[in-house]
Amino acid sequence: MNLTTENIAAQELAIIIEIEASDYQPAAEAELKKYRQSANIPGFRPGKVPMGMIKKMYGQSVTVETINKLVSEELDKYIKENNVQYLGEPIINDDKTEIDWENENATQKFYFELGLKPEISLENVKFKAIKYYKIEADEKEIEEEIDNMRKRYGAVSDVEESVDGDLLVGTYIFKGEEMEAVNSSI
């Protein structure tokens, strides 16, 4: 596995990871052996399915999964070891990435771009005093907010008598025809 970096711009870094077949094939083979042990294919006892059939059925997906895992681990390892301060997440550049999923012996090249955190100097910045407002709420405002929260988060239930602000749901029949139900406050 080969990892190189290049500075694209002042705040952009490219990380290029080249992974050869010898890097991912042993892990992919081990994973395929696990699949072989647990595969339940009609006509074969568990663990006795031919490896060729397992490779044909699961080979490419297992290889892709293994490569993605190794590349992700290598990228994370580089970022942590070199204390790279970046914004967002690494983005893969599809135009510069060279992947051949069909050829299991191919060298895969992944090209990631990172937006780096800018260095900010506060030496020339003059700070002004920040006003701090102490806001006091009286009992009436607190009760109004509690009532609003009860209405927003309250549960609908059946009651015997309605009060102001309740929701009434019913079916009306007008001249023998049913009308569409309308929800409204009473």
Secondary structure as UniProt FT lines:
FT   STRAND          2..9
FT   TURN            10..11
FT   STRAND          12..19
FT   HELIX           21..38
FT   TURN            42..43
FT   TURN            46..47
FT   HELIX           51..81
FT   TURN            82..83
FT   STRAND          86..92
FT   TURN            94..96
FT   TURN            104..105
FT   STRAND          108..116
FT   TURN            123..124
FT   HELIX           139..153
FT   TURN            164..165
FT   STRAND          167..168
FT   STRAND          173..174
FT   TURN            175..176
FT   STRAND          177..178
FT   STRAND          184..185
//
